[in-house]
Amino acid sequence: MTRSPTLPWLEPGAPFPPVERAWGAHDPIPGLLAAGGALDVPTLVAAYRQGIFPWYGPEQPILWWSPDPRMVLLPQAFRLHDSLRKALRAALRRGQLQVRIDSAFDAVIAACASTPRPGQDGTWIVPDMQAAYRALHRAGHAHSVEAWWDGELVGGLYLVNLGRAVFGESMFTHRRDASKMALAALVAACRAWGVALIDCQQQTRHLASLGAAPLPRRQFVQMLQQAIDAPAPRWCFDPLYWNQLWPQAPLDLATPTVP
């Protein structure tokens, strides 16, 4: 008879176990590393630096994860499908779409929290998680990328940034393709800034269709360690970043700024 592995319980401030100790494919919940601990800014930064993230539901303790493989979107591998490309270019030409960064972080995370993931009845962005990422935002480590349509917030995503690594957390949309437009804007900015990777955490068909692919955890951690100590970009969106997505047919947009 095979015994279930023991899940480490963390006291606040305690170090994380090595990611290699996360439960594997033959364990009850693959990718689960530990439970407990705290969601303060130093703990969250320490977790992301090691390739660990929190994810848990209502009435559960804090759960920490490091799945193997890890779903990662390399900015140069992003697939801009024809329908989205046409919609983006038309909206930009008409002046309907504006991308803003960090102008409505609280509204973005609240909208993400009210939008369950596919196949889930509720949200994993419980109130304590929202408060934790708002604190991470105030500390300069969490950001929102927002799609505004004719002056109305219609979609967006929020993320964590350390150095030249980006960790996508969640997105929402109130208008068709708005969240995809926000993601496309993030990819365009990441290409301009030289960001090495966008961590997507979980494997989904939707992310795979956009160019994300699973990486062995060892390779992911190696890439992460090379990226996190580089200078972080300055989080503002220049419209000329859009031309990173279609360099052969650039749009006549505003003057660029250097991150």
CYANA upper distance limits for C-alpha pairs under 8 A (distance plus 0.5 A):
  4 SER  CA     27 ASP  CA      7.45
  4 SER  CA     28 PRO  CA      7.69
  5 PRO  CA     23 TRP  CA      8.16
  5 PRO  CA     27 ASP  CA      7.71
  7 LEU  CA     33 LEU  CA      7.45
  7 LEU  CA     34 ALA  CA      6.14
  7 LEU  CA     35 ALA  CA      7.57
  8 PRO  CA     17 PRO  CA      8.44
  8 PRO  CA     33 LEU  CA      7.89
  8 PRO  CA     34 ALA  CA      5.45
  8 PRO  CA     35 ALA  CA      6.86
  9 TRP  CA     34 ALA  CA      6.48
  9 TRP  CA     35 ALA  CA      5.51
  9 TRP  CA     36 GLY  CA      5.97
  9 TRP  CA     37 GLY  CA      8.04
 10 LEU  CA     14 ALA  CA      6.43
 10 LEU  CA     15 PRO  CA      8.27
 10 LEU  CA     16 PHE  CA      8.09
 10 LEU  CA     34 ALA  CA      7.46
 10 LEU  CA     35 ALA  CA      6.55
 10 LEU  CA     36 GLY  CA      5.29
 10 LEU  CA     37 GLY  CA      5.18
 11 GLU  CA     36 GLY  CA      6.81
 11 GLU  CA     37 GLY  CA      5.32
 11 GLU  CA     38 ALA  CA      8.23
 12 PRO  CA     36 GLY  CA      7.94
 12 PRO  CA     37 GLY  CA      4.71
 12 PRO  CA     38 ALA  CA      5.64
 13 GLY  CA     37 GLY  CA      7.17
 13 GLY  CA     38 ALA  CA      7.70
 13 GLY  CA     43 THR  CA      7.40
 14 ALA  CA     37 GLY  CA      7.50
 16 PHE  CA     34 ALA  CA      8.19
 16 PHE  CA     47 ALA  CA      7.94
 17 PRO  CA     21 ARG  CA      7.22
 17 PRO  CA     33 LEU  CA      7.90
 17 PRO  CA     34 ALA  CA      8.10
 18 PRO  CA     22 ALA  CA      8.30
 19 VAL  CA     33 LEU  CA      7.41
 19 VAL  CA     50 GLN  CA      8.04
 19 VAL  CA     51 GLY  CA      8.13
 19 VAL  CA     52 ILE  CA      7.96
 19 VAL  CA     66 SER  CA      6.60
 21 ARG  CA     33 LEU  CA      7.04
 22 ALA  CA     30 PRO  CA      7.83
 22 ALA  CA     31 GLY  CA      5.84
 22 ALA  CA     32 LEU  CA      5.84
 22 ALA  CA     33 LEU  CA      4.57
 22 ALA  CA     34 ALA  CA      8.12
 22 ALA  CA     65 TRP  CA      7.77
 22 ALA  CA     66 SER  CA      6.83
 22 ALA  CA     67 PRO  CA      7.84
 23 TRP  CA     27 ASP  CA      6.12
 23 TRP  CA     28 PRO  CA      8.10
 23 TRP  CA     29 ILE  CA      6.97
 23 TRP  CA     30 PRO  CA      5.36
 23 TRP  CA     31 GLY  CA      5.65
 23 TRP  CA     32 LEU  CA      5.86
 23 TRP  CA     33 LEU  CA      6.75
 24 GLY  CA     29 ILE  CA      8.08
 24 GLY  CA     30 PRO  CA      5.22
 24 GLY  CA     31 GLY  CA      6.64
 24 GLY  CA     68 ASP  CA      8.04
 25 ALA  CA     29 ILE  CA      8.30
 25 ALA  CA     30 PRO  CA      5.70
 25 ALA  CA     31 GLY  CA      8.45
 26 HIS  CA     30 PRO  CA      7.77
 30 PRO  CA     67 PRO  CA      7.19
 30 PRO  CA     68 ASP  CA      8.46
 31 GLY  CA     65 TRP  CA      5.94
 31 GLY  CA     66 SER  CA      5.58
 31 GLY  CA     67 PRO  CA      4.30
 31 GLY  CA     68 ASP  CA      6.87
 32 LEU  CA     63 LEU  CA      7.82
 32 LEU  CA     64 TRP  CA      6.69
 32 LEU  CA     65 TRP  CA      5.10
 32 LEU  CA     66 SER  CA      6.92
 32 LEU  CA     67 PRO  CA      7.58
 33 LEU  CA     63 LEU  CA      8.18
 33 LEU  CA     64 TRP  CA      6.02
 33 LEU  CA     65 TRP  CA      5.63
 33 LEU  CA     66 SER  CA      6.83
 34 ALA  CA     63 LEU  CA      6.53
 34 ALA  CA     64 TRP  CA      5.69
 34 ALA  CA     65 TRP  CA      7.67
 35 ALA  CA     61 PRO  CA      6.99
 35 ALA  CA     62 ILE  CA      6.01
 35 ALA  CA     63 LEU  CA      4.98
 35 ALA  CA     64 TRP  CA      6.46
 36 GLY  CA     61 PRO  CA      6.47
 36 GLY  CA     62 ILE  CA      5.58
 36 GLY  CA     63 LEU  CA      7.05
 37 GLY  CA     62 ILE  CA      7.47
 38 ALA  CA     43 THR  CA      7.17
 38 ALA  CA     62 ILE  CA      7.95
 39 LEU  CA     43 THR  CA      6.69
 39 LEU  CA     44 LEU  CA      6.59
 39 LEU  CA    128 ASP  CA      8.50
 39 LEU  CA    129 MET  CA      7.99
 39 LEU  CA    132 ALA  CA      6.35
 40 ASP  CA     44 LEU  CA      6.77
 40 ASP  CA    132 ALA  CA      6.86
 40 ASP  CA    135 ALA  CA      8.39
 41 VAL  CA     45 VAL  CA      6.61
 41 VAL  CA    132 ALA  CA      7.73
 41 VAL  CA    135 ALA  CA      7.30
 41 VAL  CA    136 LEU  CA      6.20
 41 VAL  CA    139 ALA  CA      8.15
 42 PRO  CA     46 ALA  CA      6.59
 43 THR  CA     47 ALA  CA      6.60
 44 LEU  CA     48 TYR  CA      6.74
 44 LEU  CA     53 PHE  CA      8.13
 45 VAL  CA     49 ARG  CA      6.61
 46 ALA  CA     50 GLN  CA      7.09
 47 ALA  CA     51 GLY  CA      6.89
 47 ALA  CA     52 ILE  CA      5.27
 47 ALA  CA     53 PHE  CA      6.61
 48 TYR  CA     52 ILE  CA      5.66
 48 TYR  CA     53 PHE  CA      6.58
 48 TYR  CA    162 LEU  CA      8.50
 49 ARG  CA    162 LEU  CA      7.99
 49 ARG  CA    224 LEU  CA      8.07
 49 ARG  CA    225 GLN  CA      8.06
 49 ARG  CA    228 ILE  CA      7.55
 50 GLN  CA    221 VAL  CA      7.61
 51 GLY  CA     66 SER  CA      6.82
 51 GLY  CA    220 PHE  CA      8.46
 51 GLY  CA    221 VAL  CA      6.78
 51 GLY  CA    224 LEU  CA      7.93
 52 ILE  CA     64 TRP  CA      6.97
 52 ILE  CA     65 TRP  CA      5.97
 52 ILE  CA     66 SER  CA      5.51
 53 PHE  CA     64 TRP  CA      6.08
 53 PHE  CA     65 TRP  CA      5.91
 53 PHE  CA     66 SER  CA      7.37
 54 PRO  CA     62 ILE  CA      7.19
 54 PRO  CA     63 LEU  CA      6.05
 54 PRO  CA     64 TRP  CA      5.00
 54 PRO  CA     65 TRP  CA      6.69
 55 TRP  CA     62 ILE  CA      7.58
 55 TRP  CA     63 LEU  CA      6.17
 55 TRP  CA     64 TRP  CA      6.85
 55 TRP  CA     65 TRP  CA      7.63
 55 TRP  CA    124 TRP  CA      7.08
 56 TYR  CA     60 GLN  CA      6.76
 56 TYR  CA     61 PRO  CA      7.57
 56 TYR  CA     62 ILE  CA      6.47
 56 TYR  CA     63 LEU  CA      6.05
 56 TYR  CA    124 TRP  CA      6.15
 57 GLY  CA    123 THR  CA      7.43
 57 GLY  CA    124 TRP  CA      5.22
 57 GLY  CA    125 ILE  CA      8.04
 57 GLY  CA    126 VAL  CA      7.31
 58 PRO  CA    124 TRP  CA      7.63
 58 PRO  CA    126 VAL  CA      6.90
 66 SER  CA     70 ARG  CA      8.37
 66 SER  CA    217 ARG  CA      8.39
 67 PRO  CA    201 GLN  CA      8.08
 67 PRO  CA    217 ARG  CA      7.52
 68 ASP  CA    215 LEU  CA      8.20
 68 ASP  CA    216 PRO  CA      6.32
 68 ASP  CA    217 ARG  CA      5.40
 69 PRO  CA    214 PRO  CA      6.02
 69 PRO  CA    215 LEU  CA      5.67
 69 PRO  CA    216 PRO  CA      4.90
 69 PRO  CA    217 ARG  CA      5.68
 70 ARG  CA    199 ASP  CA      8.25
 70 ARG  CA    200 CYS  CA      8.15
 70 ARG  CA    201 GLN  CA      6.31
 70 ARG  CA    202 GLN  CA      7.36
 70 ARG  CA    203 GLN  CA      8.02
 70 ARG  CA    214 PRO  CA      5.64
 70 ARG  CA    215 LEU  CA      5.64
 70 ARG  CA    216 PRO  CA      6.74
 70 ARG  CA    217 ARG  CA      6.28
 70 ARG  CA    220 PHE  CA      7.43
 71 MET  CA    199 ASP  CA      6.96
 71 MET  CA    200 CYS  CA      5.71
 71 MET  CA    201 GLN  CA      5.71
 71 MET  CA    202 GLN  CA      6.12
 71 MET  CA    203 GLN  CA      5.92
 71 MET  CA    212 ALA  CA      6.87
 71 MET  CA    213 ALA  CA      5.91
 71 MET  CA    214 PRO  CA      4.75
 71 MET  CA    215 LEU  CA      6.72
 72 VAL  CA    197 LEU  CA      7.29
 72 VAL  CA    198 ILE  CA      6.33
 72 VAL  CA    199 ASP  CA      5.14
 72 VAL  CA    200 CYS  CA      5.76
 72 VAL  CA    201 GLN  CA      7.55
 72 VAL  CA    212 ALA  CA      5.81
 72 VAL  CA    213 ALA  CA      6.04
 72 VAL  CA    214 PRO  CA      6.53
 72 VAL  CA    215 LEU  CA      7.16
 73 LEU  CA     77 ALA  CA      7.31
 73 LEU  CA     78 PHE  CA      7.38
 73 LEU  CA    197 LEU  CA      6.62
 73 LEU  CA    198 ILE  CA      5.53
 73 LEU  CA    199 ASP  CA      6.77
 73 LEU  CA    200 CYS  CA      7.20
 73 LEU  CA    211 GLY  CA      6.81
 73 LEU  CA    212 ALA  CA      4.59
 73 LEU  CA    213 ALA  CA      6.89
 74 LEU  CA     78 PHE  CA      7.33
 74 LEU  CA    196 ALA  CA      7.21
 74 LEU  CA    197 LEU  CA      5.35
 74 LEU  CA    198 ILE  CA      6.60
 74 LEU  CA    211 GLY  CA      8.34
 74 LEU  CA    212 ALA  CA      7.46
 75 PRO  CA    187 VAL  CA      5.98
 75 PRO  CA    188 ALA  CA      8.25
 75 PRO  CA    190 CYS  CA      7.00
 75 PRO  CA    191 ARG  CA      6.56
 75 PRO  CA    195 VAL  CA      8.03
 75 PRO  CA    196 ALA  CA      7.72
 75 PRO  CA    197 LEU  CA      6.90
 75 PRO  CA    198 ILE  CA      7.52
 76 GLN  CA    191 ARG  CA      7.57
 77 ALA  CA    211 GLY  CA      5.95
 77 ALA  CA    212 ALA  CA      7.82
 78 PHE  CA    187 VAL  CA      7.80
 78 PHE  CA    210 LEU  CA      6.20
 78 PHE  CA    211 GLY  CA      5.22
 78 PHE  CA    212 ALA  CA      7.63
 79 ARG  CA    209 SER  CA      7.85
 79 ARG  CA    210 LEU  CA      5.30
 79 ARG  CA    211 GLY  CA      5.73
 80 LEU  CA     84 LEU  CA      7.06
 80 LEU  CA     85 ARG  CA      6.62
 80 LEU  CA    184 ALA  CA      8.13
 80 LEU  CA    210 LEU  CA      7.54
 80 LEU  CA    245 LEU  CA      8.18
 81 HIS  CA     85 ARG  CA      6.63
 81 HIS  CA    210 LEU  CA      8.48
 82 ASP  CA     86 LYS  CA      6.59
 83 SER  CA     87 ALA  CA      6.71
 84 LEU  CA     88 LEU  CA      6.46
 84 LEU  CA    177 ASP  CA      7.88
 84 LEU  CA    180 LYS  CA      8.36
 84 LEU  CA    181 MET  CA      8.15
 85 ARG  CA     89 ARG  CA      6.66
 86 LYS  CA     90 ALA  CA      6.60
 87 ALA  CA     91 ALA  CA      6.60
 88 LEU  CA     92 LEU  CA      6.60
 88 LEU  CA     97 LEU  CA      8.49
 88 LEU  CA    181 MET  CA      7.50
 89 ARG  CA     93 ARG  CA      6.55
 90 ALA  CA     94 ARG  CA      6.72
 91 ALA  CA     95 GLY  CA      6.56
 91 ALA  CA     96 GLN  CA      5.68
 91 ALA  CA     97 LEU  CA      5.94
 92 LEU  CA     96 GLN  CA      6.74
 92 LEU  CA     97 LEU  CA      6.14
 92 LEU  CA     98 GLN  CA      8.18
 95 GLY  CA    150 ASP  CA      8.44
 96 GLN  CA    149 TRP  CA      5.90
 96 GLN  CA    150 ASP  CA      5.61
 97 LEU  CA    147 ALA  CA      7.29
 97 LEU  CA    148 TRP  CA      6.27
 97 LEU  CA    149 TRP  CA      5.33
 97 LEU  CA    150 ASP  CA      7.14
 98 GLN  CA    147 ALA  CA      6.56
 98 GLN  CA    148 TRP  CA      5.60
 98 GLN  CA    149 TRP  CA      6.96
 98 GLN  CA    150 ASP  CA      8.40
 98 GLN  CA    151 GLY  CA      8.41
 99 VAL  CA    145 VAL  CA      7.54
 99 VAL  CA    146 GLU  CA      6.06
 99 VAL  CA    147 ALA  CA      5.46
 99 VAL  CA    148 TRP  CA      6.64
 99 VAL  CA    182 ALA  CA      7.72
 99 VAL  CA    185 ALA  CA      7.78
 99 VAL  CA    237 PHE  CA      7.37
 99 VAL  CA    239 PRO  CA      8.43
100 ARG  CA    145 VAL  CA      6.59
100 ARG  CA    146 GLU  CA      5.66
100 ARG  CA    147 ALA  CA      7.25
100 ARG  CA    148 TRP  CA      7.93
100 ARG  CA    236 CYS  CA      7.88
100 ARG  CA    237 PHE  CA      6.87
101 ILE  CA    143 HIS  CA      7.53
101 ILE  CA    144 SER  CA      6.04
101 ILE  CA    145 VAL  CA      5.22
101 ILE  CA    146 GLU  CA      6.52
101 ILE  CA    235 TRP  CA      7.23
101 ILE  CA    236 CYS  CA      6.22
101 ILE  CA    237 PHE  CA      6.87
102 ASP  CA    143 HIS  CA      6.19
102 ASP  CA    144 SER  CA      5.43
102 ASP  CA    145 VAL  CA      7.11
102 ASP  CA    146 GLU  CA      8.16
102 ASP  CA    235 TRP  CA      8.49
103 SER  CA    144 SER  CA      8.22
103 SER  CA    146 GLU  CA      8.38
104 ALA  CA    108 VAL  CA      6.73
104 ALA  CA    144 SER  CA      7.76
104 ALA  CA    146 GLU  CA      8.13
105 PHE  CA    109 ILE  CA      6.81
105 PHE  CA    134 ARG  CA      8.20
105 PHE  CA    137 HIS  CA      8.35
105 PHE  CA    143 HIS  CA      7.31
105 PHE  CA    144 SER  CA      5.79
105 PHE  CA    158 TYR  CA      7.98
106 ASP  CA    110 ALA  CA      6.61
106 ASP  CA    134 ARG  CA      7.40
107 ALA  CA    111 ALA  CA      6.58
108 VAL  CA    112 CYS  CA      6.66
108 VAL  CA    144 SER  CA      7.33
108 VAL  CA    146 GLU  CA      8.05
108 VAL  CA    155 GLY  CA      8.34
108 VAL  CA    156 GLY  CA      6.87
108 VAL  CA    157 LEU  CA      7.09
108 VAL  CA    158 TYR  CA      7.45
108 VAL  CA    171 MET  CA      8.46
108 VAL  CA    172 PHE  CA      8.18
109 ILE  CA    113 ALA  CA      6.57
109 ILE  CA    130 GLN  CA      7.25
109 ILE  CA    157 LEU  CA      8.17
109 ILE  CA    158 TYR  CA      7.22
109 ILE  CA    170 SER  CA      8.46
110 ALA  CA    114 SER  CA      6.89
110 ALA  CA    130 GLN  CA      8.01
111 ALA  CA    115 THR  CA      7.01
111 ALA  CA    172 PHE  CA      6.84
112 CYS  CA    116 PRO  CA      8.29
112 CYS  CA    125 ILE  CA      8.19
112 CYS  CA    157 LEU  CA      8.06
112 CYS  CA    170 SER  CA      6.66
112 CYS  CA    171 MET  CA      6.11
112 CYS  CA    172 PHE  CA      5.66
113 ALA  CA    123 THR  CA      6.37
113 ALA  CA    124 TRP  CA      7.84
113 ALA  CA    125 ILE  CA      5.60
113 ALA  CA    126 VAL  CA      7.73
114 SER  CA    123 THR  CA      7.36
115 THR  CA    123 THR  CA      7.44
115 THR  CA    172 PHE  CA      7.10
116 PRO  CA    120 GLN  CA      6.36
116 PRO  CA    121 ASP  CA      6.79
116 PRO  CA    122 GLY  CA      5.89
116 PRO  CA    123 THR  CA      5.45
116 PRO  CA    124 TRP  CA      8.38
117 ARG  CA    121 ASP  CA      8.44
117 ARG  CA    122 GLY  CA      8.38
117 ARG  CA    123 THR  CA      7.56
125 ILE  CA    129 MET  CA      6.02
125 ILE  CA    130 GLN  CA      6.69
126 VAL  CA    130 GLN  CA      6.87
127 PRO  CA    131 ALA  CA      6.72
128 ASP  CA    132 ALA  CA      6.61
129 MET  CA    133 TYR  CA      6.72
130 GLN  CA    134 ARG  CA      6.63
131 ALA  CA    135 ALA  CA      6.78
132 ALA  CA    136 LEU  CA      6.75
133 TYR  CA    137 HIS  CA      6.48
133 TYR  CA    142 ALA  CA      7.22
134 ARG  CA    138 ARG  CA      6.80
134 ARG  CA    142 ALA  CA      8.20
135 ALA  CA    139 ALA  CA      6.76
136 LEU  CA    140 GLY  CA      6.94
136 LEU  CA    141 HIS  CA      5.94
136 LEU  CA    142 ALA  CA      5.94
137 HIS  CA    141 HIS  CA      5.98
137 HIS  CA    142 ALA  CA      4.67
137 HIS  CA    143 HIS  CA      6.51
138 ARG  CA    142 ALA  CA      8.21
141 HIS  CA    160 VAL  CA      6.14
141 HIS  CA    161 ASN  CA      5.86
141 HIS  CA    162 LEU  CA      7.17
142 ALA  CA    158 TYR  CA      7.58
142 ALA  CA    159 LEU  CA      6.03
142 ALA  CA    160 VAL  CA      4.84
142 ALA  CA    161 ASN  CA      6.58
143 HIS  CA    158 TYR  CA      6.07
143 HIS  CA    159 LEU  CA      5.97
143 HIS  CA    160 VAL  CA      6.89
143 HIS  CA    161 ASN  CA      8.03
143 HIS  CA    235 TRP  CA      8.32
144 SER  CA    156 GLY  CA      7.53
144 SER  CA    157 LEU  CA      6.17
144 SER  CA    158 TYR  CA      4.73
144 SER  CA    159 LEU  CA      6.91
145 VAL  CA    156 GLY  CA      5.99
145 VAL  CA    157 LEU  CA      5.96
145 VAL  CA    158 TYR  CA      6.78
145 VAL  CA    182 ALA  CA      6.52
145 VAL  CA    183 LEU  CA      8.33
145 VAL  CA    185 ALA  CA      8.26
145 VAL  CA    186 LEU  CA      7.39
146 GLU  CA    153 LEU  CA      7.49
146 GLU  CA    154 VAL  CA      8.41
146 GLU  CA    155 GLY  CA      6.57
146 GLU  CA    156 GLY  CA      4.77
146 GLU  CA    157 LEU  CA      7.12
146 GLU  CA    182 ALA  CA      6.48
147 ALA  CA    153 LEU  CA      6.53
147 ALA  CA    154 VAL  CA      6.39
147 ALA  CA    155 GLY  CA      5.57
147 ALA  CA    156 GLY  CA      6.04
147 ALA  CA    178 ALA  CA      6.71
147 ALA  CA    179 SER  CA      7.84
147 ALA  CA    181 MET  CA      7.41
147 ALA  CA    182 ALA  CA      6.06
148 TRP  CA    152 GLU  CA      5.58
148 TRP  CA    153 LEU  CA      4.90
148 TRP  CA    154 VAL  CA      6.19
148 TRP  CA    155 GLY  CA      7.65
149 TRP  CA    153 LEU  CA      6.92
149 TRP  CA    154 VAL  CA      6.85
154 VAL  CA    173 THR  CA      6.42
154 VAL  CA    174 HIS  CA      5.30
154 VAL  CA    175 ARG  CA      6.12
154 VAL  CA    178 ALA  CA      6.73
155 GLY  CA    171 MET  CA      7.93
155 GLY  CA    172 PHE  CA      5.90
155 GLY  CA    173 THR  CA      4.61
155 GLY  CA    174 HIS  CA      6.25
155 GLY  CA    175 ARG  CA      7.37
155 GLY  CA    178 ALA  CA      5.32
155 GLY  CA    179 SER  CA      5.43
155 GLY  CA    182 ALA  CA      7.45
156 GLY  CA    171 MET  CA      6.04
156 GLY  CA    172 PHE  CA      6.15
156 GLY  CA    173 THR  CA      7.11
156 GLY  CA    178 ALA  CA      7.47
156 GLY  CA    179 SER  CA      5.64
156 GLY  CA    182 ALA  CA      5.83
156 GLY  CA    183 LEU  CA      8.16
157 LEU  CA    168 GLY  CA      8.20
157 LEU  CA    169 GLU  CA      7.85
157 LEU  CA    170 SER  CA      6.08
157 LEU  CA    171 MET  CA      4.47
157 LEU  CA    172 PHE  CA      6.91
157 LEU  CA    179 SER  CA      7.44
157 LEU  CA    182 ALA  CA      7.30
157 LEU  CA    183 LEU  CA      7.87
158 TYR  CA    168 GLY  CA      7.07
158 TYR  CA    169 GLU  CA      6.35
158 TYR  CA    170 SER  CA      6.45
158 TYR  CA    171 MET  CA      7.11
159 LEU  CA    166 VAL  CA      7.25
159 LEU  CA    167 PHE  CA      5.95
159 LEU  CA    168 GLY  CA      5.00
159 LEU  CA    169 GLU  CA      5.64
159 LEU  CA    170 SER  CA      7.88
160 VAL  CA    166 VAL  CA      6.33
160 VAL  CA    167 PHE  CA      5.48
160 VAL  CA    168 GLY  CA      7.08
160 VAL  CA    169 GLU  CA      7.89
161 ASN  CA    165 ALA  CA      6.35
161 ASN  CA    166 VAL  CA      5.14
161 ASN  CA    167 PHE  CA      6.76
161 ASN  CA    232 ALA  CA      7.98
162 LEU  CA    166 VAL  CA      7.14
162 LEU  CA    227 ALA  CA      8.46
162 LEU  CA    228 ILE  CA      5.64
162 LEU  CA    229 ASP  CA      8.07
162 LEU  CA    232 ALA  CA      6.95
163 GLY  CA    227 ALA  CA      6.47
163 GLY  CA    228 ILE  CA      4.58
163 GLY  CA    229 ASP  CA      5.81
163 GLY  CA    230 ALA  CA      5.24
163 GLY  CA    231 PRO  CA      5.60
163 GLY  CA    232 ALA  CA      4.63
163 GLY  CA    233 PRO  CA      7.95
164 ARG  CA    194 GLY  CA      7.56
164 ARG  CA    195 VAL  CA      5.05
164 ARG  CA    196 ALA  CA      6.48
164 ARG  CA    197 LEU  CA      8.11
164 ARG  CA    227 ALA  CA      5.50
164 ARG  CA    228 ILE  CA      6.16
164 ARG  CA    229 ASP  CA      8.12
164 ARG  CA    230 ALA  CA      6.34
164 ARG  CA    231 PRO  CA      7.25
164 ARG  CA    232 ALA  CA      6.08
164 ARG  CA    233 PRO  CA      7.67
165 ALA  CA    195 VAL  CA      6.42
165 ALA  CA    196 ALA  CA      6.46
165 ALA  CA    197 LEU  CA      6.00
165 ALA  CA    198 ILE  CA      6.93
165 ALA  CA    199 ASP  CA      8.33
165 ALA  CA    224 LEU  CA      7.14
165 ALA  CA    227 ALA  CA      6.08
165 ALA  CA    228 ILE  CA      6.26
166 VAL  CA    195 VAL  CA      7.91
166 VAL  CA    197 LEU  CA      6.74
166 VAL  CA    198 ILE  CA      5.23
166 VAL  CA    199 ASP  CA      6.65
167 PHE  CA    198 ILE  CA      6.05
167 PHE  CA    199 ASP  CA      5.03
167 PHE  CA    200 CYS  CA      7.04
167 PHE  CA    201 GLN  CA      8.38
168 GLY  CA    198 ILE  CA      6.99
168 GLY  CA    199 ASP  CA      6.28
168 GLY  CA    200 CYS  CA      5.94
168 GLY  CA    201 GLN  CA      8.16
169 GLU  CA    200 CYS  CA      7.82
171 MET  CA    179 SER  CA      6.70
172 PHE  CA    179 SER  CA      6.26
173 THR  CA    177 ASP  CA      7.69
173 THR  CA    178 ALA  CA      5.92
173 THR  CA    179 SER  CA      5.56
174 HIS  CA    178 ALA  CA      7.53
177 ASP  CA    181 MET  CA      6.61
178 ALA  CA    182 ALA  CA      6.82
179 SER  CA    183 LEU  CA      6.72
180 LYS  CA    184 ALA  CA      6.53
181 MET  CA    185 ALA  CA      6.64
182 ALA  CA    186 LEU  CA      6.75
183 LEU  CA    187 VAL  CA      6.72
184 ALA  CA    188 ALA  CA      6.64
185 ALA  CA    189 ALA  CA      6.67
185 ALA  CA    241 TYR  CA      8.17
185 ALA  CA    242 TRP  CA      7.23
186 LEU  CA    190 CYS  CA      6.54
187 VAL  CA    191 ARG  CA      6.65
188 ALA  CA    192 ALA  CA      6.89
188 ALA  CA    241 TYR  CA      5.97
188 ALA  CA    242 TRP  CA      6.19
188 ALA  CA    243 ASN  CA      8.06
188 ALA  CA    244 GLN  CA      5.84
188 ALA  CA    245 LEU  CA      6.53
189 ALA  CA    193 TRP  CA      6.59
189 ALA  CA    237 PHE  CA      7.40
189 ALA  CA    241 TYR  CA      6.13
189 ALA  CA    242 TRP  CA      8.24
189 ALA  CA    244 GLN  CA      8.37
190 CYS  CA    194 GLY  CA      6.36
190 CYS  CA    195 VAL  CA      5.35
190 CYS  CA    196 ALA  CA      8.32
191 ARG  CA    195 VAL  CA      6.81
191 ARG  CA    244 GLN  CA      7.16
192 ALA  CA    241 TYR  CA      6.93
192 ALA  CA    244 GLN  CA      7.38
193 TRP  CA    233 PRO  CA      6.89
193 TRP  CA    259 PRO  CA      6.91
195 VAL  CA    227 ALA  CA      8.27
196 ALA  CA    223 MET  CA      8.29
196 ALA  CA    227 ALA  CA      6.93
197 LEU  CA    223 MET  CA      8.47
197 LEU  CA    224 LEU  CA      8.41
200 CYS  CA    207 LEU  CA      8.33
200 CYS  CA    212 ALA  CA      8.18
203 GLN  CA    207 LEU  CA      7.62
203 GLN  CA    208 ALA  CA      8.02
203 GLN  CA    213 ALA  CA      8.41
203 GLN  CA    214 PRO  CA      7.64
204 THR  CA    208 ALA  CA      6.80
205 ARG  CA    209 SER  CA      6.58
206 HIS  CA    210 LEU  CA      7.18
207 LEU  CA    211 GLY  CA      7.11
207 LEU  CA    212 ALA  CA      5.93
207 LEU  CA    213 ALA  CA      8.46
208 ALA  CA    212 ALA  CA      5.19
208 ALA  CA    213 ALA  CA      6.46
215 LEU  CA    219 GLN  CA      6.97
215 LEU  CA    220 PHE  CA      6.58
216 PRO  CA    220 PHE  CA      6.77
217 ARG  CA    221 VAL  CA      6.56
218 ARG  CA    222 GLN  CA      6.76
219 GLN  CA    223 MET  CA      6.75
220 PHE  CA    224 LEU  CA      6.56
221 VAL  CA    225 GLN  CA      6.60
222 GLN  CA    226 GLN  CA      6.99
223 MET  CA    227 ALA  CA      6.84
224 LEU  CA    228 ILE  CA      6.51
225 GLN  CA    229 ASP  CA      7.73
226 GLN  CA    230 ALA  CA      8.20
233 PRO  CA    259 PRO  CA      5.70
234 ARG  CA    259 PRO  CA      5.22
235 TRP  CA    259 PRO  CA      7.76
236 CYS  CA    259 PRO  CA      8.18
237 PHE  CA    241 TYR  CA      7.81
238 ASP  CA    254 ALA  CA      7.93
238 ASP  CA    255 THR  CA      8.18
238 ASP  CA    256 PRO  CA      6.24
238 ASP  CA    257 THR  CA      6.84
239 PRO  CA    253 LEU  CA      6.64
239 PRO  CA    254 ALA  CA      6.40
239 PRO  CA    255 THR  CA      8.34
239 PRO  CA    256 PRO  CA      7.75
240 LEU  CA    244 GLN  CA      8.34
240 LEU  CA    251 LEU  CA      8.50
240 LEU  CA    253 LEU  CA      6.20
240 LEU  CA    254 ALA  CA      6.52
240 LEU  CA    255 THR  CA      7.29
240 LEU  CA    256 PRO  CA      6.17
241 TYR  CA    245 LEU  CA      8.43
241 TYR  CA    256 PRO  CA      8.12
242 TRP  CA    246 TRP  CA      7.93
243 ASN  CA    247 PRO  CA      5.78
243 ASN  CA    249 ALA  CA      8.28
243 ASN  CA    250 PRO  CA      5.71
243 ASN  CA    251 LEU  CA      7.17
246 TRP  CA    250 PRO  CA      6.54
